Structure formats: structure tokens, C-alpha cells
């Protein structure tokens, strides 16, 4: 091929690539920028406490009293005569991230159903709940025969997605590009790489700790659909979705509400477990960053201590 023909050939190849890049750049400029550092820290519980019944919002006075009472009840700087309670409070308030109630003073993060609680279980879901309860009665509420008895967070495998607020490290970094959005969770430094081309999900037999996420824009709202969850996500201390498992699908919506806040909602749908979907609203608040490494790994020394402690408790029980 002559040099001139080679140049023409390369030009024809590059034109669609360059045009595609220009289109992608134009598309991202048309969308709101949700990149940055965000936190979902809050004292608002996922489910509305039963004693609040149909009360969806606190008054200002009620919100202030609720926050004060909760902070006093969970204060890890308290010291008791009970040594076991003191050991359980080893992560004192210096390490805690408590926050406040969500800005509109809702009594639960769940906004649908209106009662602020997860919907009733299906017959299959009831069987699943009963099996877990029977196992706990048989093996105890805190089994530690093996590392596989411990929850996924303790094993440093995953904190799950969507990750609900916890006691600390409720931070996320969002990176936005023309073709992808990446959400990095500070907990266990997990990253969700979300393509924005509405590609199909993998074969349903493929199961992942955080599921498979695919996104697209609906106007100014980023919509992320996630499926292909591993059924064992129920064994996660920061589990978003109750008893939902491999049949779970989650729809997340991210809308930039202001310079410092993202209106974030997710809808849980698992027809095998719940009689209808439920939706939670968890505001994301901007902070300057950065986020730091959460140095957690499956071979961590804490696991050795947990299992060794369980064996010590068994030996002590035999001597009494």
C-alpha cells in the first residue's frame, strides 16, 4: 500500500473514533457533575422504630431530643462495671461518625412503604427467615466455629452495595467520565465501575458480592440498575436489603440537588422474598476529602482473635 493510501486509510479509521469522542464529551457536558467526595452519615435509621407508628417526621424539638437520646445511648466513651461491655466499646467515640438526622427530619430512611418499614415477606421469604432463626437458636446468635460463620464485613470481603450508613467511614468518591461512573467506597476500598451504555447484565448464574451495575441518564438523574447478587449478601452487617438475595434487583437514582448535596434514592425489588418493593432515601453530603485506605483483608488478625476468643469461652464454660 502506498504512503498516500495508508494515510487515507488511517484517516477514515480515525474519523468515527474522533466523532464518537466528541459526542461522548458533549453528552457528559450536558449532564450534571456528581463527581467528588460524599458522605451518607446520619442518625436516621433505615426502618422507622415501631413505637413511632405512623409518624413520618419529627418536629424540631422532637428531632433534637431524639438525637440527644440516641447519642447518649450509643456513647462508646461510657464505662461500666461490666468488663465485657467495656471490651465491646473498644472503638470509642474518637473513631465514630454519628452525624445527625436527615435534613427533613424523617423518622426512617425508607420512604416507601409509607410506614417506613420493609414490606411483608412472601411465603418463600418467611421460610428463609425461619431457617436463619432456627440456625441461630441451634448455633447461637454469634457463632464462631469457623471464619465462614462470621459476616462478610468482618471477613473483609464486602460491605455491600448500596452501602447503608454505619458507625464510621461512611465516605464515597464518585468519578464521572463520558462512558462510566465509578463509585469508590471507603469501607474495604470497594469500587463499582458502572458503564453508562445500558449494556445487558451477565448470565443470571453469575453472582457477585456487589452485583452487576449498569447505568444511564434520565435527564439530570443518573439511574443505576444492579442485578446478579450473591445470595449470601444477607450475611453482611451493612446489608441494604434485608433478606433479599440472588433474585434482588436494585434501582439507584442520583440527582444533584445543590452544590453540597446529592438526592440519592434506591429501590429494592426481590419478588422471591418481599411482597412488594421498598425505597430508601439517603442524602449524600459533599466534603473536601480525601478518603483514606481502609486496610481490611481476609487474613486479618482480628479474625484470629475472634476465633481464639470463642475457643477460650468454650473452655471456660466447661470448667464451670
C-alpha positions in Angstrom: 0.0 0.0 0.0 1.4 3.4 -1.0 2.0 6.0 1.7 -0.9 8.1 0.4 -3.3 5.2 0.6 -2.1 4.3 4.1 -2.7 7.9 5.2 -6.2 7.9 3.7 -7.0 4.5 5.4 -5.8 5.8 8.8 -7.8 9.0 8.4 -11.0 7.0 7.6 -10.4 4.9 10.7 -9.9 7.9 13.0 -12.9 9.9 11.9 -15.5 7.8 13.6 -13.3 7.4 16.7 -12.9 11.2 16.9 -16.6 11.8 16.2 -17.6 9.3 18.9 -15.3 11.0 21.4 -16.8 14.4 20.6 -20.3 13.0 21.1 -19.3 11.5 24.4 -17.8 14.7 25.6 -20.9 16.7 24.6 -23.0 14.2 26.4 -21.1 14.5 29.7 -21.1 18.3 29.5 -24.9 18.1 29.2 -25.2 16.1 32.5 -24.8 17.5 36.0 -21.4 16.8 37.6 -21.8 14.4 40.5 -18.1 13.7 40.9 -16.4 14.5 44.2 -16.3 13.2 47.8 -19.6 12.4 49.5 -20.8 11.1 52.9 -24.1 9.4 53.9 -23.6 9.7 57.6 -26.8 10.0 59.5 -28.6 9.1 62.8 -31.8 8.3 60.9 -32.4 4.5 61.0 -33.2 2.5 57.8 -36.6 1.4 59.3 -38.9 3.5 61.4 -38.9 2.4 65.0 -42.1 0.6 65.8 -43.0 2.9 68.7 -43.3 5.8 66.2 -46.1 4.0 64.3 -47.3 6.3 61.5 -45.2 9.3 62.5 -43.2 10.1 59.3 -41.4 13.3 60.5 -40.1 14.8 63.8 -40.8 18.3 64.9 -37.7 20.4 65.5 -38.0 19.7 69.3 -38.6 16.0 68.8 -35.6 15.8 66.4 -33.3 17.5 69.0 -34.5 15.2 71.8 -34.1 12.1 69.6 -30.6 13.0 68.6 -29.6 13.7 72.2 -31.0 10.4 73.5 -29.5 8.3 70.7 -26.0 9.9 71.1 -26.2 9.2 74.9 -27.3 5.6 74.4 -24.6 4.7 71.9 -21.8 6.7 73.6 -18.8 4.3 73.5 -16.8 6.5 75.9 -19.1 5.3 78.8 -17.5 2.9 81.2 -19.5 0.2 83.2 -18.7 -2.2 85.9 -19.2 -5.0 83.3 -15.8 -5.7 81.6 -17.4 -7.4 78.7 -19.4 -4.2 77.8 -16.1 -2.2 78.0 -14.4 -4.6 75.6 -17.3 -4.3 73.2 -16.8 -0.5 73.3 -13.2 -0.7 72.2 -13.8 1.6 69.3 -14.5 4.7 71.3 -16.2 7.9 70.1 -12.9 9.2 68.6 -13.4 6.6 65.9 -17.2 7.0 65.5 -19.0 9.1 62.9 -22.5 9.8 64.2 -23.9 12.6 62.2 -27.5 14.0 62.6 -30.9 13.2 61.4 -31.5 13.7 57.6 -32.3 17.3 56.8 -36.1 16.9 56.5 -36.2 15.1 59.9 -37.7 11.9 58.6 -38.1 9.1 61.1 -36.7 6.5 58.7 -34.6 6.3 55.5 -37.3 4.1 54.0 -39.8 6.4 52.3 -42.0 3.7 50.7 -44.0 1.9 52.0 -45.4 4.9 53.9 -45.0 3.1 57.3 -41.2 3.4 56.8 -40.5 -0.3 57.2 -39.6 -3.2 54.9 -42.7 -4.8 53.3 -44.1 -8.2 54.5 -42.3 -11.3 53.4 -43.5 -13.7 50.8 -44.0 -17.4 51.9 -40.5 -18.1 50.5 -39.1 -15.2 52.4 -40.8 -16.4 55.6 -39.1 -19.8 55.1 -35.8 -18.1 54.6 -36.2 -16.0 57.8 -37.3 -19.1 59.8 -34.3 -21.1 58.6 -32.0 -18.3 59.8 -33.8 -18.1 63.1 -33.6 -21.9 63.6 -29.8 -21.8 62.8 -29.2 -19.1 65.3 -31.1 -21.0 68.0 -29.1 -24.1 67.3 -25.7 -22.5 66.9 -26.1 -19.4 69.0 -26.6 -15.7 68.0 -22.8 -15.2 67.5 -21.4 -18.4 66.0 -17.6 -18.7 65.5 -16.8 -22.3 64.7 -15.1 -21.1 61.5 -14.2 -17.8 59.8 -17.1 -18.7 57.4 -19.5 -18.2 60.3 -18.6 -14.5 60.5 -20.3 -11.8 58.5 -18.9 -10.6 55.2 -17.8 -7.3 56.7 -15.8 -8.9 59.4 -14.2 -11.2 56.8 -13.2 -8.1 54.8 -15.0 -9.4 51.8 -17.5 -6.7 51.2 -19.7 -4.0 52.9 -22.3 -4.4 50.2 -24.0 -2.1 47.7 -25.8 0.1 48.2 -24.0 0.5 51.5 -26.2 2.0 54.2 -24.7 4.3 56.9 -22.8 2.8 59.7 -20.7 3.8 62.7 -17.8 5.2 60.7 -16.2 5.5 57.3 -19.4 6.5 55.5 -17.5 8.1 52.7 -17.6 7.7 48.9 -15.7 9.1 46.0 -17.5 9.4 42.7 -15.6 9.8 39.4 -17.6 10.7 36.3 -16.4 10.1 32.8 -18.2 10.1 29.4 -18.7 6.4 29.4 -18.5 5.3 33.1 -19.2 6.4 36.6 -17.0 4.9 39.3 -18.2 4.8 43.0 -15.4 4.1 45.5 -16.5 3.2 49.0 -14.0 4.0 51.7 -15.1 0.8 53.6 -13.0 -2.1 52.2 -12.0 0.3 49.4 -14.5 -1.3 47.1 -15.0 0.3 43.7 -18.1 -0.1 41.5 -17.3 0.6 37.8 -20.6 1.4 36.2 -20.9 1.6 32.4 -23.4 4.1 31.0 -24.3 2.3 27.8 -27.3 0.3 29.1 -25.4 -2.9 28.2 -27.1 -6.2 29.2 -26.3 -7.8 32.6 -24.3 -11.1 32.5 -25.9 -14.5 32.7 -28.1 -14.8 35.9 -25.9 -17.7 37.0 -23.1 -15.1 37.6 -23.3 -13.9 41.2 -21.3 -11.1 42.6 -20.9 -9.6 46.1 -21.9 -6.1 44.9 -24.0 -7.3 41.9 -23.5 -6.1 38.3 -24.4 -2.4 37.8 -25.3 -0.7 34.5 -26.3 3.0 34.3 -27.9 5.6 32.1 -29.0 9.2 32.4 -32.7 10.2 32.6 -32.5 14.0 32.2 -30.4 15.2 35.2 -30.7 12.0 37.1 -28.2 9.1 37.0 -30.1 5.8 37.1 -28.2 2.7 38.0 -29.7 -0.8 37.7 -27.9 -3.6 39.6 -28.6 -7.4 39.4 -26.7 -10.6 39.8 -26.2 -10.5 43.5 -24.8 -13.4 45.5 -27.4 -14.9 47.8 -25.0 -14.7 50.7 -25.2 -10.9 50.9 -27.7 -11.4 53.6 -24.7 -12.1 55.9 -23.5 -8.5 55.7 -23.5 -6.2 58.7 -24.3 -3.2 56.5 -26.8 -5.1 54.3 -29.0 -2.7 52.4 -31.8 -5.0 51.5 -32.9 -7.3 54.4 -33.3 -10.9 53.3 -33.1 -10.2 49.6 -30.5 -12.3 47.8 -29.8 -13.7 44.3 -33.2 -12.5 42.9 -32.6 -9.0 44.1 -32.6 -6.0 41.7 -31.8 -2.5 42.9 -32.5 0.7 41.1 -30.5 3.7 42.3 -31.1 7.4 41.4 -28.5 10.1 41.9 -29.7 13.7 41.4 -27.5 16.7 42.2 -29.8 18.7 44.5 -27.3 21.5 45.3 -23.6 22.3 45.4 -23.3 20.2 48.6 -25.9 17.6 48.3 -27.0 14.7 46.1 -30.6 13.4 46.4 -29.9 9.7 46.5 -32.6 7.0 46.5 -32.6 3.3 45.9 -35.4 0.9 45.3 -35.1 -2.8 46.4 -37.1 -5.4 44.5 -36.9 -9.1 45.3 -40.2 -10.8 44.5 -39.0 -14.1 45.9 -38.6 -12.5 49.4 -40.7 -9.4 49.6 -44.4 -8.9 48.7 -43.5 -5.5 47.0 -40.5 -3.3 46.5 -39.3 -0.7 49.0 -37.5 2.6 48.5 -35.0 4.4 50.8 -33.7 8.0 50.5 -30.2 8.6 51.9 -28.9 12.1 51.2 -25.2 12.4 50.2 -23.4 15.4 51.6 -20.2 16.8 50.0 -16.9 17.1 51.9 -13.5 18.2 50.8 -11.8 14.8 51.0 -9.7 12.8 50.6 -10.8 9.4 51.6 -8.2 7.0 53.1 -7.3 3.4 52.8 -9.5 1.1 54.9 -6.8 -1.6 55.5 -9.1 -4.6 55.7 -8.1 -8.0 54.3 -9.5 -11.5 54.7 -6.4 -12.8 56.6 -6.7 -10.0 59.2 -5.5 -10.7 62.8 -8.9 -9.7 64.2 -10.4 -12.9 62.7 -7.7 -15.0 64.6 -8.7 -13.2 67.8 -12.4 -13.7 67.3 -12.0 -17.5 66.7 -9.4 -17.8 69.5 -11.8 -15.9 71.9 -14.6 -18.2 71.0 -12.5 -21.3 71.9 -11.5 -19.6 75.2 -15.1 -19.1 76.0 -15.9 -22.7 75.3 -13.1 -23.9 77.5 -14.2 -21.5 80.3 -17.8 -22.8 80.1 -16.6 -26.4 80.5 -14.8 -25.6 83.7 -17.9 -24.1 85.4 
